[in-house]
Amino acid sequence: MSSELKALFKVNLKQSFDVRRKNNKKNSSSLLALLLIILVVGCLFSGIYGYIFYILAADLAIDFKYIIYAMAGLASLICLATSIPRVKNTLFGSKDYDLLASMPIKKSHIILVKFISIYLMELLYSCIFVLPSTLIIVFLGKDYLILLDGLLLIFVLPVIPLLVAGIIGLFIGLIADRFKFGNLISLILYLGVLGLIMYSSYFGNSSNATTADMQSFFDIYSWFNPSTKLLSLPLGLNYLIYVGINLIILVLIILVFAKGYDYFHFLMTSTKSTRKYVQKSVKVKGQFKAILSLDLKRYFASKTYLMNTITGGVLAVLMIIIMINTFASVDSPEAEGILKLASPYFSILILWLVGLTVPSAVAINFDGKYFWLMKNLPISYKDYGKSKIILSEIVLAPFVLVASSVLLFFIELNFLNVFMVFVLPQIYLFSMNLIGYYINTKVYKLEWSNEIEAVKNSKSMVLAMLVDFGYTIAITAIFICLGIFVNFWIGAVCAISLCLIVLIVMLLLCRKHCSRRIAAIEV
């Protein structure tokens, strides 16, 4: 590998995974710790699904290898959904292209390095979904040969999603930049993938599933990455064929995209507009209205910002719909009565999902290199912060309202149940939006070459997600423990009280510290 290629690879790797803020002189241990936490938490949740599938496969006498093929298909869907936004920002629309084009570097090397940076992120997802199920089968099913299948799937499965994401991402990027409702089309396609994942999850956990149903379920899932079918071929060289074909596909992707790189880059960036804070708008509309209007335009004009921060709200709605659909199929009157009594506790699920990716956690990041414009205009930092928090509310509060409304059709209708289902999630969301903004004023990243770095590869977003985990666990423990073992009223009141206390504390902290922190940010 040439020195130029090594340097290019090092820079792209840093851009893709460095979630530290500007001027942070600490070593990479903090970054590795964050990635390790994501890996451990992800493997924990994936392992639960893998164990459920293992029990079902054992009961129905289904070959265990189909479990990891199915999990590989699920990982492929996740890789596809997360790779599509990266095609424009990392692959063809990156701001460093002019600099790279002026260097003595082959286009194929540029594409190779950018593909590797995307591949490494998808490798994390493949590891999260495939590794736990593989280990479960190895240790519980005593099938040690499956370890080779699992390892090959982990390292090779991102290739097909990268191919599909490259084609779809290029197509969507061209639509989104040229049509008025382009981002809406992108969002619909993205939600379609999420809906498919959630529906498949519901089908796979159906208590009425038969051997034929589960075999069909595993088979359908594995087809999400057709190359996995090569592993089950009745040939002695099936492993070599699997690896060889995927390597050929990867080489062809790099060569084809490198051949048309200049043209694709021109199409993806030629009509791109940059929205800035305009002093005239501030004078006409007033400070707060002008800031909020511009923030809303910038938010809905960015696929990366939109899709990565709206996912939690979408998942909350889909999950509640699937749960209600599942409960509606229960035939036992006794079981139905128990579910009715327990249904108000399901509002906890809305809390956990909607707080995963609040837009306020990366609001300052997204301003990026244009942050100096805000600091030089006659805009108060208080109004600036208020705009970021309200933007986060406008984006996610409707999803919380829809999820709560759907849950209303299943719970026992009384004042406290309705109050808990509607009020608790909204109070929690507002407090999380404040927490996200408070974190982002302390941990920010203004220097980035594409939006993925600002929104997804952001330390502030990861910290907000971890706070969401801890915050939701505390509310869940109080609500369920007190509600079940003491009294539902006491559990409900204590859970809401905790959210109100956190909300008030965060309001006071934001008022005291956030404006001062923004003033201290150097641009």
PLY file of the C-alpha trace (Angstrom):
ply
format ascii 1.0
element vertex 523
property float x
property float y
property float z
element edge 522
property int vertex1
property int vertex2
end_header
0.00 0.00 0.00
1.45 3.38 -1.03
2.08 6.16 1.49
-0.60 8.34 -0.21
-3.18 5.57 0.11
-2.26 4.98 3.77
-2.62 8.70 4.55
-5.98 8.88 2.76
-7.22 5.83 4.61
-6.11 7.28 7.96
-7.93 10.59 7.35
-11.18 8.88 6.26
-11.04 6.52 9.22
-10.69 9.45 11.60
-13.60 11.28 9.97
-15.84 8.21 10.16
-15.18 7.21 13.77
-13.81 10.22 15.62
-16.69 11.37 17.84
-14.50 13.62 19.98
-15.11 17.34 19.94
-12.79 19.93 18.46
-9.44 20.51 20.22
-9.85 17.42 22.39
-6.27 16.34 23.11
-7.17 13.06 24.81
-6.07 9.81 23.24
-8.39 7.45 21.42
-9.30 5.45 24.54
-12.52 7.45 25.04
-13.55 6.74 21.44
-12.85 3.02 21.80
-14.79 2.96 25.07
-17.86 4.48 23.38
-17.68 2.00 20.50
-17.31 -0.84 22.99
-20.40 0.32 24.91
-22.42 0.44 21.69
-21.17 -3.04 20.75
-21.98 -4.52 24.17
-25.45 -2.97 24.44
-26.26 -3.91 20.84
-25.08 -7.50 21.32
-27.17 -7.73 24.49
-30.42 -6.86 22.70
-29.48 -8.93 19.65
-28.64 -11.85 21.91
-32.16 -11.78 23.34
-33.61 -12.21 19.85
-31.02 -14.86 19.03
-31.94 -16.82 22.16
-35.66 -16.62 21.31
-34.95 -17.88 17.80
-32.74 -20.65 19.24
-35.54 -21.86 21.55
-38.05 -21.79 18.69
-35.68 -23.62 16.34
-34.92 -26.26 19.00
-38.61 -26.83 19.73
-39.50 -27.06 16.04
-36.40 -29.10 15.07
-35.10 -26.49 12.61
-31.44 -26.46 11.60
-29.65 -23.85 13.73
-27.68 -22.50 10.76
-30.83 -20.82 9.47
-30.85 -18.63 12.60
-27.55 -16.94 11.77
-28.55 -16.68 8.11
-31.71 -14.88 9.23
-29.75 -12.61 11.58
-27.36 -11.90 8.72
-30.37 -10.85 6.64
-31.52 -8.53 9.43
-28.02 -7.09 9.70
-28.05 -6.56 5.93
-31.27 -4.53 6.21
-29.75 -2.37 8.94
-26.55 -1.95 6.91
-28.63 -0.96 3.89
-30.71 1.57 5.84
-27.63 3.18 7.39
-25.47 3.07 4.26
-27.92 4.86 1.95
-27.45 8.30 3.61
-23.69 7.76 3.60
-23.54 7.30 -0.17
-24.10 10.97 -0.81
-22.25 12.44 2.16
-19.28 10.09 2.35
-18.95 8.61 -1.12
-19.96 11.15 -3.77
-20.86 14.39 -2.00
-17.92 14.81 0.36
-16.47 18.30 0.61
-12.89 17.08 0.40
-13.22 15.87 -3.19
-11.60 18.94 -4.80
-8.58 18.50 -2.56
-8.36 14.77 -3.27
-8.80 15.30 -7.02
-5.80 17.65 -7.05
-3.56 14.98 -5.55
-1.79 12.19 -7.44
-4.30 9.60 -6.20
-6.23 7.21 -8.41
-10.03 7.51 -8.42
-10.24 3.80 -7.61
-8.16 4.41 -4.48
-10.45 7.24 -3.40
-13.51 5.03 -3.82
-11.75 2.11 -2.11
-10.90 4.15 0.98
-14.37 5.68 1.21
-15.97 2.26 0.80
-13.74 0.88 3.55
-14.80 3.66 5.92
-18.46 2.79 5.26
-17.69 -0.93 5.47
-16.10 -0.60 8.92
-19.24 1.03 10.30
-21.41 -1.70 8.77
-19.02 -4.29 10.22
-20.10 -3.08 13.65
-23.75 -3.83 12.79
-22.95 -7.25 11.32
-21.02 -8.11 14.46
-23.87 -6.96 16.71
-26.49 -9.08 14.93
-24.55 -12.20 13.93
-22.00 -12.75 16.72
-24.42 -13.27 19.67
-26.55 -15.81 17.76
-23.43 -17.64 16.60
-22.09 -17.91 20.15
-25.50 -19.05 21.46
-25.60 -21.86 18.90
-21.98 -22.82 19.60
-22.38 -23.03 23.38
-26.00 -24.14 23.73
-26.46 -26.10 20.51
-22.93 -27.60 20.63
-22.59 -26.90 16.91
-18.96 -25.77 16.68
-18.75 -25.78 12.89
-21.32 -22.96 12.76
-18.58 -20.67 14.09
-16.95 -20.58 10.65
-20.26 -19.60 9.01
-20.76 -16.87 11.59
-17.29 -15.37 11.17
-17.55 -15.36 7.38
-20.97 -13.70 7.57
-19.72 -11.02 9.95
-16.89 -9.93 7.67
-18.44 -10.48 4.23
-22.18 -9.69 4.54
-21.78 -5.85 4.24
-20.73 -6.21 0.57
-24.23 -6.77 -0.91
-25.80 -3.94 1.18
-23.02 -1.63 -0.01
-23.81 -2.48 -3.63
-27.56 -1.90 -3.19
-27.01 1.21 -1.04
-24.68 2.65 -3.66
-27.32 2.32 -6.38
-30.32 3.40 -4.26
-28.38 6.14 -2.46
-27.27 7.65 -5.75
-30.83 7.56 -7.06
-32.34 9.05 -3.89
-29.62 11.70 -3.68
-30.41 12.91 -7.18
-34.16 13.03 -6.41
-33.76 14.79 -3.08
-31.62 17.55 -4.56
-33.81 18.23 -7.61
-37.41 17.86 -6.52
-39.39 19.81 -3.97
-40.55 16.69 -2.12
-37.35 14.71 -2.66
-36.62 14.35 1.06
-40.17 13.11 1.61
-39.55 10.35 -0.96
-36.29 9.47 0.79
-38.06 9.38 4.15
-40.83 7.11 2.83
-38.29 4.63 1.48
-36.39 4.72 4.76
-39.57 4.19 6.81
-40.49 1.32 4.50
-37.27 -0.47 5.45
-37.92 0.14 9.15
-41.50 -1.09 8.81
-40.29 -4.27 7.12
-37.85 -4.89 9.97
-40.49 -4.31 12.64
-43.09 -6.47 10.90
-40.59 -9.29 10.48
-39.76 -9.01 14.18
-43.44 -9.32 15.04
-43.89 -12.35 12.78
-40.81 -14.06 14.17
-42.05 -13.73 17.74
-45.59 -14.92 17.03
-46.67 -17.52 19.59
-48.73 -19.35 16.96
-45.79 -19.95 14.63
-45.48 -23.47 13.23
-42.41 -25.25 11.89
-43.35 -24.27 8.35
-43.96 -20.66 9.43
-40.63 -20.33 11.21
-38.74 -22.08 8.41
-40.35 -19.68 5.95
-39.53 -16.75 8.24
-35.85 -17.70 8.48
-35.72 -18.33 4.73
-37.27 -14.95 3.87
-34.90 -13.16 6.22
-31.86 -14.87 4.71
-32.94 -13.74 1.23
-32.34 -10.14 2.33
-28.72 -11.03 1.62
-28.91 -13.57 -1.23
-25.20 -14.35 -1.07
-25.78 -16.25 2.21
-27.50 -18.93 0.12
-24.07 -19.85 -1.21
-23.07 -21.11 2.24
-25.80 -23.78 2.18
-24.88 -25.15 -1.25
-24.16 -28.90 -1.24
-20.60 -28.32 -2.40
-17.30 -28.81 -0.70
-16.09 -25.38 -1.83
-19.15 -23.39 -0.73
-17.12 -21.19 1.66
-14.60 -20.29 -1.02
-17.40 -19.62 -3.52
-19.17 -17.34 -1.01
-16.06 -15.30 -0.27
-14.92 -15.24 -3.90
-18.21 -14.00 -5.36
-18.51 -11.25 -2.74
-14.94 -10.12 -3.40
-15.66 -10.00 -7.13
-18.77 -7.89 -6.46
-16.76 -5.55 -4.23
-14.07 -5.08 -6.89
-16.69 -4.40 -9.57
-18.42 -1.80 -7.33
-15.15 0.03 -6.79
-14.17 -0.03 -10.46
-17.61 1.05 -11.79
-18.07 3.83 -9.22
-14.50 5.01 -9.76
-15.11 5.17 -13.52
-18.07 7.50 -13.12
-16.91 9.23 -9.94
-16.49 12.72 -11.42
-19.90 12.61 -13.08
-21.67 11.28 -9.97
-19.95 13.88 -7.79
-21.05 16.66 -10.12
-24.67 15.47 -10.14
-24.79 15.08 -6.34
-23.33 18.50 -5.56
-24.14 20.80 -8.48
-27.52 21.92 -7.13
-26.67 21.74 -3.46
-27.59 24.94 -1.64
-26.21 26.18 1.64
-28.64 27.84 3.99
-27.20 30.49 6.27
-28.47 32.80 8.98
-29.44 36.02 7.19
-29.53 39.27 9.13
-32.43 40.61 7.02
-34.58 37.66 8.04
-33.75 38.32 11.68
-34.93 41.94 11.42
-38.18 41.16 9.56
-39.42 38.18 11.58
-37.85 38.88 14.93
-35.01 36.90 16.45
-36.75 33.78 17.67
-39.11 33.31 14.71
-36.29 33.84 12.22
-34.00 31.35 13.96
-36.71 28.70 14.30
-37.80 29.15 10.68
-34.24 28.73 9.42
-33.61 25.75 11.71
-36.75 24.02 10.43
-35.74 24.60 6.79
-32.25 23.30 7.40
-33.54 20.28 9.30
-36.05 19.11 6.69
-33.58 19.84 3.87
-31.07 17.37 5.28
-31.74 13.65 4.80
-28.99 12.75 7.25
-30.25 14.97 10.05
-33.88 14.09 9.37
-33.57 10.30 9.10
-31.11 9.79 11.93
-33.07 11.80 14.49
-36.61 10.86 13.50
-35.96 7.11 13.76
-36.77 6.86 17.48
-40.19 8.44 17.01
-40.97 6.21 14.03
-39.93 3.09 15.93
-42.11 4.10 18.89
-45.20 4.27 16.68
-44.40 1.04 14.81
-43.62 -0.85 18.01
-46.86 0.16 19.71
-48.89 -0.77 16.61
-47.22 -4.19 16.46
-47.77 -4.79 20.17
-51.44 -3.88 19.96
-51.82 -6.13 16.93
-50.17 -8.95 18.88
-52.37 -8.47 21.94
-55.50 -8.35 19.79
-54.82 -11.93 18.68
-54.88 -13.28 22.25
-57.84 -15.65 22.66
-57.74 -16.26 26.41
-60.07 -13.91 28.35
-57.86 -14.25 31.42
-54.71 -13.32 29.48
-56.52 -10.45 27.80
-57.56 -9.10 31.20
-53.99 -9.23 32.46
-52.74 -7.42 29.36
-55.40 -4.75 29.84
-54.17 -4.13 33.37
-50.53 -4.09 32.29
-51.06 -1.97 29.15
-50.42 1.45 30.79
-46.89 0.26 31.56
-46.27 -0.07 27.82
-45.91 3.71 27.65
-42.38 3.07 28.98
-41.53 1.67 25.55
-42.41 5.02 23.95
-40.06 6.75 26.38
-37.11 4.51 25.64
-37.42 4.67 21.86
-38.23 8.36 21.40
-35.32 9.44 23.58
-32.71 7.51 21.61
-31.97 10.19 19.00
-33.21 13.65 19.93
-32.28 16.34 17.36
-31.20 18.77 20.09
-28.27 16.46 20.94
-26.52 17.45 17.69
-28.17 20.81 16.95
-24.96 22.81 17.46
-22.93 20.22 15.58
-25.13 20.66 12.53
-24.39 24.39 12.38
-20.78 23.36 11.80
-18.48 25.85 10.16
-21.30 28.38 9.80
-21.68 28.65 13.57
-19.70 31.91 13.44
-22.59 33.53 11.51
-24.92 33.02 14.45
-22.33 34.44 16.84
-21.88 37.57 14.73
-25.57 38.32 14.18
-27.71 40.21 16.73
-29.18 36.96 18.07
-29.43 36.20 21.77
-28.02 32.85 22.82
-31.18 32.25 24.83
-33.35 32.46 21.69
-30.83 30.31 19.84
-31.13 27.55 22.44
-34.89 27.85 22.61
-35.10 27.33 18.85
-33.02 24.13 19.01
-35.15 22.65 21.80
-38.46 23.56 20.17
-37.25 22.12 16.85
-36.63 18.84 18.66
-40.14 19.00 20.13
-41.76 19.75 16.77
-40.01 16.74 15.21
-40.70 14.09 17.87
-43.76 15.19 19.86
-46.22 14.25 17.04
-44.83 10.69 16.98
-45.26 10.43 20.73
-48.83 11.69 20.40
-49.63 9.13 17.67
-48.08 6.26 19.67
-50.03 7.28 22.77
-53.25 7.55 20.76
-52.78 4.04 19.37
-52.17 2.67 22.86
-55.39 4.33 23.97
-57.38 1.75 21.99
-56.06 -1.07 24.18
-55.81 0.29 27.73
-58.60 0.32 30.26
-60.09 3.80 29.95
-59.86 5.78 33.16
-58.38 9.15 34.03
-55.05 7.94 35.44
-54.35 5.50 32.60
-55.09 8.11 29.94
-53.08 10.70 31.86
-50.07 8.37 32.12
-50.17 7.31 28.48
-50.36 10.88 27.15
-48.58 13.05 29.71
-45.63 10.94 30.90
-44.09 10.44 27.41
-44.44 14.15 26.56
-42.83 15.31 29.82
-40.06 12.77 29.30
-39.48 13.93 25.71
-39.23 17.58 26.72
-36.73 16.72 29.47
-34.66 14.62 27.02
-34.62 17.49 24.52
-33.24 19.72 27.26
-30.68 17.07 28.22
-29.62 16.65 24.59
-29.09 20.40 24.14
-27.27 20.69 27.47
-24.89 17.90 26.46
-24.31 19.41 23.03
-23.32 22.80 24.48
-20.58 21.01 26.41
-19.60 18.35 23.85
-19.77 19.67 20.29
-18.13 19.09 16.92
-18.09 21.99 14.49
-15.39 20.83 12.10
-16.70 18.06 9.85
-16.53 17.28 6.16
-19.96 15.59 5.84
-23.20 15.51 7.81
-22.71 11.93 9.00
-19.86 13.10 11.23
-22.00 15.85 12.74
-25.15 13.80 13.31
-24.34 10.13 13.60
-20.65 9.91 14.52
-21.16 12.36 17.33
-20.07 11.97 20.93
-22.97 14.16 22.09
-25.49 11.81 20.42
-23.89 8.75 21.99
-23.91 10.40 25.42
-27.57 11.37 24.99
-28.40 7.75 24.09
-26.63 6.48 27.21
-28.51 9.01 29.35
-31.72 7.82 27.70
-30.92 4.24 28.75
-30.22 5.21 32.38
-33.12 7.66 32.62
-35.62 5.16 31.22
-34.36 2.37 33.48
-34.88 4.59 36.53
-38.44 5.52 35.47
-39.24 1.90 34.63
-37.99 0.65 37.99
-40.02 3.22 39.90
-43.18 2.88 37.80
-43.31 -0.92 37.62
-42.00 -1.80 41.08
-44.19 0.67 42.95
-47.13 0.14 40.60
-47.15 -3.65 40.89
-45.98 -4.22 44.48
-47.47 -1.14 46.19
-50.15 0.72 44.22
-50.55 1.78 40.60
-51.41 5.35 41.60
-48.24 5.63 43.70
-46.07 4.22 40.90
-47.63 6.56 38.34
-47.29 9.65 40.52
-43.67 8.83 41.42
-42.72 8.21 37.77
-44.24 11.51 36.62
-42.67 13.28 39.62
-39.22 12.01 38.61
-39.72 13.30 35.07
-40.92 16.67 36.37
-37.95 16.95 38.72
-35.52 16.17 35.88
-37.37 18.64 33.62
-37.18 21.46 36.18
-33.53 20.74 37.00
-32.58 20.72 33.31
-34.47 23.98 32.70
-32.49 25.63 35.50
-29.20 24.17 34.29
-29.84 25.25 30.69
-30.73 28.77 31.77
-27.63 29.00 33.97
-24.96 27.40 31.80
-25.93 27.04 28.13
-25.67 30.68 27.04
-22.32 31.00 28.76
-21.07 27.81 27.10
-22.12 29.01 23.64
-20.39 32.33 24.23
-17.20 30.44 25.09
-17.23 28.35 21.89
-14.38 29.43 19.63
-14.99 29.51 15.88
0 1
1 2
2 3
3 4
4 5
5 6
6 7
7 8
8 9
9 10
10 11
11 12
12 13
13 14
14 15
15 16
16 17
17 18
18 19
19 20
20 21
21 22
22 23
23 24
24 25
25 26
26 27
27 28
28 29
29 30
30 31
31 32
32 33
33 34
34 35
35 36
36 37
37 38
38 39
39 40
40 41
41 42
42 43
43 44
44 45
45 46
46 47
47 48
48 49
49 50
50 51
51 52
52 53
53 54
54 55
55 56
56 57
57 58
58 59
59 60
60 61
61 62
62 63
63 64
64 65
65 66
66 67
67 68
68 69
69 70
70 71
71 72
72 73
73 74
74 75
75 76
76 77
77 78
78 79
79 80
80 81
81 82
82 83
83 84
84 85
85 86
86 87
87 88
88 89
89 90
90 91
91 92
92 93
93 94
94 95
95 96
96 97
97 98
98 99
99 100
100 101
101 102
102 103
103 104
104 105
105 106
106 107
107 108
108 109
109 110
110 111
111 112
112 113
113 114
114 115
115 116
116 117
117 118
118 119
119 120
120 121
121 122
122 123
123 124
124 125
125 126
126 127
127 128
128 129
129 130
130 131
131 132
132 133
133 134
134 135
135 136
136 137
137 138
138 139
139 140
140 141
141 142
142 143
143 144
144 145
145 146
146 147
147 148
148 149
149 150
150 151
151 152
152 153
153 154
154 155
155 156
156 157
157 158
158 159
159 160
160 161
161 162
162 163
163 164
164 165
165 166
166 167
167 168
168 169
169 170
170 171
171 172
172 173
173 174
174 175
175 176
176 177
177 178
178 179
179 180
180 181
181 182
182 183
183 184
184 185
185 186
186 187
187 188
188 189
189 190
190 191
191 192
192 193
193 194
194 195
195 196
196 197
197 198
198 199
199 200
200 201
201 202
202 203
203 204
204 205
205 206
206 207
207 208
208 209
209 210
210 211
211 212
212 213
213 214
214 215
215 216
216 217
217 218
218 219
219 220
220 221
221 222
222 223
223 224
224 225
225 226
226 227
227 228
228 229
229 230
230 231
231 232
232 233
233 234
234 235
235 236
236 237
237 238
238 239
239 240
240 241
241 242
242 243
243 244
244 245
245 246
246 247
247 248
248 249
249 250
250 251
251 252
252 253
253 254
254 255
255 256
256 257
257 258
258 259
259 260
260 261
261 262
262 263
263 264
264 265
265 266
266 267
267 268
268 269
269 270
270 271
271 272
272 273
273 274
274 275
275 276
276 277
277 278
278 279
279 280
280 281
281 282
282 283
283 284
284 285
285 286
286 287
287 288
288 289
289 290
290 291
291 292
292 293
293 294
294 295
295 296
296 297
297 298
298 299
299 300
300 301
301 302
302 303
303 304
304 305
305 306
306 307
307 308
308 309
309 310
310 311
311 312
312 313
313 314
314 315
315 316
316 317
317 318
318 319
319 320
320 321
321 322
322 323
323 324
324 325
325 326
326 327
327 328
328 329
329 330
330 331
331 332
332 333
333 334
334 335
335 336
336 337
337 338
338 339
339 340
340 341
341 342
342 343
343 344
344 345
345 346
346 347
347 348
348 349
349 350
350 351
351 352
352 353
353 354
354 355
355 356
356 357
357 358
358 359
359 360
360 361
361 362
362 363
363 364
364 365
365 366
366 367
367 368
368 369
369 370
370 371
371 372
372 373
373 374
374 375
375 376
376 377
377 378
378 379
379 380
380 381
381 382
382 383
383 384
384 385
385 386
386 387
387 388
388 389
389 390
390 391
391 392
392 393
393 394
394 395
395 396
396 397
397 398
398 399
399 400
400 401
401 402
402 403
403 404
404 405
405 406
406 407
407 408
408 409
409 410
410 411
411 412
412 413
413 414
414 415
415 416
416 417
417 418
418 419
419 420
420 421
421 422
422 423
423 424
424 425
425 426
426 427
427 428
428 429
429 430
430 431
431 432
432 433
433 434
434 435
435 436
436 437
437 438
438 439
439 440
440 441
441 442
442 443
443 444
444 445
445 446
446 447
447 448
448 449
449 450
450 451
451 452
452 453
453 454
454 455
455 456
456 457
457 458
458 459
459 460
460 461
461 462
462 463
463 464
464 465
465 466
466 467
467 468
468 469
469 470
470 471
471 472
472 473
473 474
474 475
475 476
476 477
477 478
478 479
479 480
480 481
481 482
482 483
483 484
484 485
485 486
486 487
487 488
488 489
489 490
490 491
491 492
492 493
493 494
494 495
495 496
496 497
497 498
498 499
499 500
500 501
501 502
502 503
503 504
504 505
505 506
506 507
507 508
508 509
509 510
510 511
511 512
512 513
513 514
514 515
515 516
516 517
517 518
518 519
519 520
520 521
521 522
